[in-house]
Amino acid sequence: MQGLKAPLLSHLQSGHRTAPLLSNVGETPQRAFVPAMDAMLNNIAKNEFISICVRNPRLVKDDRWHSHIDYEICLHTNSMCFRKKSSCVRRCYSEFVWLRHCLDQNALILDLPKLPPWNPFLSLRNMDSVLQRMKGMQDFLEIVLQVPLLLSDSRLHLFLQSDLNIRRMERCARGKTRYTVAEAIQRSGSRDLEEKASSESDCESTSSSGFGASVDASLQGSPTPF
């Protein structure tokens, strides 16, 4: 925003008087500046965009018997709401469930969009179901990103642009970590971020059914739902 304001301020300080901004005789420069700035801000808002994409499902092995599917979330934007204009992180379905719960607490009277239902038999062998889930998660994010109130939630930004797990996102949002939200986002993917969640997972586990399919459990360590 400062880069956009600078030319206008330079114009005002360079000896060019504010006559072009005055619409009425006797109108003061201060009064004329306000609608001009409002028009500039409105124009910026109209040109802002936030593009989000959920893609590239991947099976992640937790141990010999358990695994989960995660998805790449790519964001590209010129919005002032985001410190990082382009990012890609990986998230799993249970992290989406956590995010919706967080936003629901912050949304007050807003009616949040729903996530696709949990599928106990989701498998990469059934790509139709996987693609349907991905579309539902992307639709959810696209609607959320249109709500200014929700854009003020630091947990949304950590979810979209950091590689912290749920536990560390919660602690970071509450100021319980030595790094700030901005630092967690800026240093996402780097090895020097302290307490980096490289070995912990908050994603749902998947257990083999023994029949070539895989079964999502709602939380890691939960029994297979048979």
N, C-alpha and C positions, 0 to 999 in steps of 0.2 A: 504494500500500500504506500510505503514511503517513497518508493521509486516512482509511483504514479503521481504523487503529490508534488514532487520536486520541481518538475517543469512549470507547474502553475505558480508555485511560490517564487521560482526564479523570474518568471514573467512579471510578477507583482513587484519584485525588488529591483528590477533592471531599469526602472525609469519609465516603463510603459504604464501609464496610469490605467485606472479601472474603467475608463469611459465606455469601452465596448460592453462591459457588464451592466451598465446602468440603463435601465429601461425607462425610467421616469426622471424628469428634471427634478433636482433636489434630492434624489435618492442617494443615500450614503454608500460608500464602497463596502462597508461591513454588511449592510443589508443585502446588497447585490451579490456578495460573495457566497452567502448561505445557499440560495437556490442553485447557484452554479456548482457548488460542491455536492449538493444533493443529487443533481443531475449526473455528475460524474460517478458518484457512488452507485446510483441506480444502474448506470451503464455497465459498470464493472460487475455488478450482481447478475445482470442479464447475460454477460459473456462468460460467467463462471461455469465450469462443468466438473462433474465427478463421474468417472467411468470405472465400473467395478466388474470383475469377471471371475467366476468360479470354474476351474478347469483342472485337467490333469489328475484324475484320481489315482491314488497309489496305495498299494498294500504294504503296511509297515509291520514287521515282525516284532512283537514284544518279548516273546520267549518261544520255546519249542512248540507250545500248544496255543498260544494266544497271539492275535494280530489285530490290527485295526486299519481302516481306510482313512486316509487324509486327502485333502484337496488343496490345490494352489489357489490363493486369492490374490489377484493382481489389481492394483489400484493405480489410476492415472488421473491427475487433477491439476487445475490451476487455482483451486479454491484457497482462500486465505485461512480457512479452518484447519488446513493440513500443513504441518511443518515440512513433511517429506512429500514431494510432488509425484513420485513414482515408487512403487514398492511391490514386492511379492513375498507372501508368507504362506505357510501351510497350516491348515486347521482341520480338525475332525468334527464330526457331527455333534458330539457331546459338548464341544467348546461353543458351537452355535447355540445349543440349548442354554448353556451358562450365560452367554451374551444376552439372549432374549430375556432371561430372568433378571439380569442386571438392568437392562433398559426398561423393563416393565416396572421396576421399582422407581425409576427416575421419570417415567412418562406421565405419572399422575393419572389424568383422565384420558390420555390418548389411548386409542385402540391399536395396539401393535399388530403387525401382520403375523401370521402363523408360520411356523416352520413345517416342512414336509414331515409326515408322521414317521416315527421310528419303525424301521423294518427289521424284524428279528432274523430274516433270511437274506439280508442284502449280501451280494457277492459280486466281485468283478466279473464273474462269468455271466452275470445277467446285466449287461450294460444298459439295457432299457431302464431298469430300476435305478441304476446308478445315475444315469443322465437325468432321470426325473427328479431324483434327490438334488442333484447339482443345480438344476433349473429352479427348484423351490428355494434353495439357499441363496441363489443369486437374486431372485425376486425379492426375498426378505431384505437383503442388504440394500438393494436399489431403493426400496420404499423407506427404509430407515435413514438413508443418507439424504433424503429430501426433507427431513424434519430438523429445523435448527436447534430445537431443544435437545434432541438426542445427539447432535454433533458436538455438544458441549460436554458430553460424558467422556472422561479420559479413558475409561475401560474400552469404549468403542475404538478409540485410536490405538490403544495397545493391542487389541484384538486384530485390527487390520494391518498394523505396521510394525509390530514387534514379534520376536520369536519366544517371548515368555510364555510359560504355561499358566494355567488358571490361578494356581496358588500365588505365583509371583506377580501376575497382573493385579490380583486383589491387593497384595501388599504394596505394590508400587503405587497404585491409585490412592491408597491411604497414606502415602508418604512414609511407609515402613521400610523402605530400602535405601541404600546409600546413593542410588542413582535416581534421577528424576524421570518422569514420563518422557520428556523430550530426549533425554539421554538414552533411554531404553529403545526409543524409536530410531534415533539417529545411528546407534551402534548395533542395530539389529543385524544378526548374521556374523558379528565379529566374536572372536574368542576372548576378548579382554573384558567383556561385560561380567562383572562379578555376580556370583550366584546364578550363573546362566543355567537354565534348565535343560541340560543335555541328556540326562539319564532318566528324568522323571516324565511321566506321561499322565495327562488327565483324560485321555481319550478312551472311548469305549473299547473293550477288548472284543476280539472275534475268535471264537473257538471252532475248530473243525467239527462238523457233524458226523464225519465218517462216510459221507455219501457224496463227496466232491463239492459240497456247498459250504459256505461259511456263515456263521451266526453272530450277529452283533449282540453284545451284552451291554446293558445301559451304562454300567460303570465298570472300570477295570477291576478284576477280581470277583465280579458278580458271577453266580453260577449260570451255566448255559441254560436258557429257558426251554427246557423240554419237559 
